[in-house]
Amino acid sequence: MYAPDILALKEDVLLEGLHTLAAEGGRKIVYVVLRYLISKGRISNSKAFKDLIYTQFSDSIGDKIMSTAKTFVEHGIEEGLRQGIILGKLEGKVEGKLEGQFEVAQRLIFEGVDLRFVQKVTDLPLEELQALIPINP
């Protein structure tokens, strides 16, 4: 199940099920379900979510739910930053490698090496190599 917006779920059905579980001693299951929803969805209106939790559950359960939500938000931010750093490093490596290939290609072309050979060595498209040929050799 994926909920783009947790508040868009059928509140009555969801809350009835969670209350039933909590009443039957399934508080752990309630937390697991809420953790899942919070981790997989987003909350478009945090005040409405908080109001919903505190009006439907006791303050102590509401505090635990909100603490869980906060933990997932913090974890999501940390994970996003980590992935961004990894992606940035990867992009830098790819750009550096491509730049190196163009430098080698330019040197080979300047030395008069056949373009097909330069393409074979650098793995660059022939059209891009042709653009590197000086106008007045």
KOLZAMAR-36600 format. One record per residue (C-alpha): residue number from 0; residue in one letter; x, y, z. Coordinates in steps of 0.5 Angstrom, whole numbers, plus 500, padded with zeros to 3 digits. Layout:
<i: NUM, aa: A, u: X, v: Y, w: Z>
...
% end
This chain:
<i: 0, aa: M, u: 500, v: 500, w: 500>
<i: 1, aa: Y, u: 503, v: 507, w: 498>
<i: 2, aa: A, u: 499, v: 513, w: 500>
<i: 3, aa: P, u: 501, v: 519, w: 497>
<i: 4, aa: D, u: 498, v: 523, w: 502>
<i: 5, aa: I, u: 496, v: 520, w: 509>
<i: 6, aa: L, u: 491, v: 525, w: 510>
<i: 7, aa: A, u: 487, v: 523, w: 504>
<i: 8, aa: L, u: 486, v: 516, w: 506>
<i: 9, aa: K, u: 479, v: 514, w: 509>
<i: 10, aa: E, u: 480, v: 516, w: 516>
<i: 11, aa: D, u: 474, v: 513, w: 519>
<i: 12, aa: V, u: 476, v: 506, w: 516>
<i: 13, aa: L, u: 483, v: 507, w: 518>
<i: 14, aa: L, u: 482, v: 510, w: 525>
<i: 15, aa: E, u: 476, v: 504, w: 526>
<i: 16, aa: G, u: 481, v: 499, w: 525>
<i: 17, aa: L, u: 487, v: 502, w: 529>
<i: 18, aa: H, u: 482, v: 503, w: 535>
<i: 19, aa: T, u: 480, v: 496, w: 534>
<i: 20, aa: L, u: 487, v: 493, w: 534>
<i: 21, aa: A, u: 489, v: 498, w: 540>
<i: 22, aa: A, u: 483, v: 496, w: 544>
<i: 23, aa: E, u: 484, v: 488, w: 543>
<i: 24, aa: G, u: 491, v: 489, w: 546>
<i: 25, aa: G, u: 495, v: 490, w: 539>
<i: 26, aa: R, u: 498, v: 497, w: 541>
<i: 27, aa: K, u: 504, v: 494, w: 538>
<i: 28, aa: I, u: 501, v: 493, w: 531>
<i: 29, aa: V, u: 498, v: 500, w: 531>
<i: 30, aa: Y, u: 505, v: 503, w: 532>
<i: 31, aa: V, u: 507, v: 498, w: 526>
<i: 32, aa: V, u: 502, v: 500, w: 522>
<i: 33, aa: L, u: 503, v: 508, w: 523>
<i: 34, aa: R, u: 510, v: 507, w: 522>
<i: 35, aa: Y, u: 509, v: 504, w: 515>
<i: 36, aa: L, u: 504, v: 509, w: 513>
<i: 37, aa: I, u: 509, v: 515, w: 516>
<i: 38, aa: S, u: 515, v: 512, w: 512>
<i: 39, aa: K, u: 511, v: 511, w: 506>
<i: 40, aa: G, u: 507, v: 517, w: 505>
<i: 41, aa: R, u: 507, v: 524, w: 506>
<i: 42, aa: I, u: 503, v: 529, w: 510>
<i: 43, aa: S, u: 501, v: 535, w: 506>
<i: 44, aa: N, u: 498, v: 538, w: 513>
<i: 45, aa: S, u: 502, v: 537, w: 519>
<i: 46, aa: K, u: 497, v: 541, w: 523>
<i: 47, aa: A, u: 491, v: 537, w: 521>
<i: 48, aa: F, u: 495, v: 530, w: 522>
<i: 49, aa: K, u: 497, v: 532, w: 529>
<i: 50, aa: D, u: 490, v: 534, w: 531>
<i: 51, aa: L, u: 487, v: 528, w: 528>
<i: 52, aa: I, u: 492, v: 524, w: 532>
<i: 53, aa: Y, u: 491, v: 527, w: 539>
<i: 54, aa: T, u: 483, v: 527, w: 538>
<i: 55, aa: Q, u: 483, v: 520, w: 536>
<i: 56, aa: F, u: 488, v: 517, w: 541>
<i: 57, aa: S, u: 491, v: 519, w: 548>
<i: 58, aa: D, u: 496, v: 524, w: 549>
<i: 59, aa: S, u: 501, v: 518, w: 551>
<i: 60, aa: I, u: 500, v: 515, w: 545>
<i: 61, aa: G, u: 499, v: 521, w: 541>
<i: 62, aa: D, u: 506, v: 523, w: 543>
<i: 63, aa: K, u: 509, v: 516, w: 541>
<i: 64, aa: I, u: 506, v: 517, w: 534>
<i: 65, aa: M, u: 508, v: 524, w: 533>
<i: 66, aa: S, u: 515, v: 522, w: 536>
<i: 67, aa: T, u: 515, v: 516, w: 531>
<i: 68, aa: A, u: 513, v: 521, w: 525>
<i: 69, aa: K, u: 519, v: 526, w: 527>
<i: 70, aa: T, u: 524, v: 520, w: 527>
<i: 71, aa: F, u: 522, v: 518, w: 520>
<i: 72, aa: V, u: 522, v: 525, w: 517>
<i: 73, aa: E, u: 529, v: 526, w: 520>
<i: 74, aa: H, u: 531, v: 519, w: 517>
<i: 75, aa: G, u: 528, v: 521, w: 511>
<i: 76, aa: I, u: 532, v: 528, w: 511>
<i: 77, aa: E, u: 539, v: 524, w: 512>
<i: 78, aa: E, u: 538, v: 519, w: 507>
<i: 79, aa: G, u: 536, v: 524, w: 502>
<i: 80, aa: L, u: 543, v: 528, w: 504>
<i: 81, aa: R, u: 547, v: 522, w: 503>
<i: 82, aa: Q, u: 544, v: 520, w: 497>
<i: 83, aa: G, u: 545, v: 527, w: 494>
<i: 84, aa: I, u: 552, v: 527, w: 496>
<i: 85, aa: I, u: 553, v: 520, w: 493>
<i: 86, aa: L, u: 550, v: 522, w: 486>
<i: 87, aa: G, u: 554, v: 528, w: 486>
<i: 88, aa: K, u: 560, v: 525, w: 487>
<i: 89, aa: L, u: 558, v: 520, w: 481>
<i: 90, aa: E, u: 556, v: 526, w: 477>
<i: 91, aa: G, u: 563, v: 529, w: 478>
<i: 92, aa: K, u: 567, v: 522, w: 476>
<i: 93, aa: V, u: 563, v: 522, w: 470>
<i: 94, aa: E, u: 564, v: 529, w: 468>
<i: 95, aa: G, u: 571, v: 528, w: 469>
<i: 96, aa: K, u: 572, v: 522, w: 465>
<i: 97, aa: L, u: 568, v: 525, w: 459>
<i: 98, aa: E, u: 573, v: 531, w: 460>
<i: 99, aa: G, u: 579, v: 527, w: 460>
<i: 100, aa: Q, u: 576, v: 523, w: 453>
<i: 101, aa: F, u: 575, v: 530, w: 450>
<i: 102, aa: E, u: 582, v: 532, w: 452>
<i: 103, aa: V, u: 585, v: 526, w: 449>
<i: 104, aa: A, u: 581, v: 527, w: 443>
<i: 105, aa: Q, u: 583, v: 534, w: 442>
<i: 106, aa: R, u: 590, v: 532, w: 442>
<i: 107, aa: L, u: 590, v: 526, w: 437>
<i: 108, aa: I, u: 586, v: 530, w: 432>
<i: 109, aa: F, u: 591, v: 536, w: 433>
<i: 110, aa: E, u: 596, v: 531, w: 431>
<i: 111, aa: G, u: 593, v: 529, w: 425>
<i: 112, aa: V, u: 590, v: 522, w: 427>
<i: 113, aa: D, u: 584, v: 519, w: 423>
<i: 114, aa: L, u: 578, v: 521, w: 426>
<i: 115, aa: R, u: 575, v: 513, w: 426>
<i: 116, aa: F, u: 581, v: 511, w: 430>
<i: 117, aa: V, u: 580, v: 517, w: 435>
<i: 118, aa: Q, u: 573, v: 515, w: 436>
<i: 119, aa: K, u: 575, v: 508, w: 437>
<i: 120, aa: V, u: 580, v: 510, w: 443>
<i: 121, aa: T, u: 576, v: 515, w: 446>
<i: 122, aa: D, u: 569, v: 512, w: 445>
<i: 123, aa: L, u: 566, v: 519, w: 443>
<i: 124, aa: P, u: 561, v: 520, w: 438>
<i: 125, aa: L, u: 564, v: 522, w: 431>
<i: 126, aa: E, u: 559, v: 528, w: 430>
<i: 127, aa: E, u: 562, v: 531, w: 437>
<i: 128, aa: L, u: 569, v: 529, w: 434>
<i: 129, aa: Q, u: 568, v: 533, w: 428>
<i: 130, aa: A, u: 566, v: 539, w: 432>
<i: 131, aa: L, u: 573, v: 539, w: 435>
<i: 132, aa: I, u: 577, v: 539, w: 428>
<i: 133, aa: P, u: 580, v: 546, w: 428>
<i: 134, aa: I, u: 578, v: 550, w: 422>
<i: 135, aa: N, u: 585, v: 552, w: 420>
<i: 136, aa: P, u: 589, v: 546, w: 421>
% end
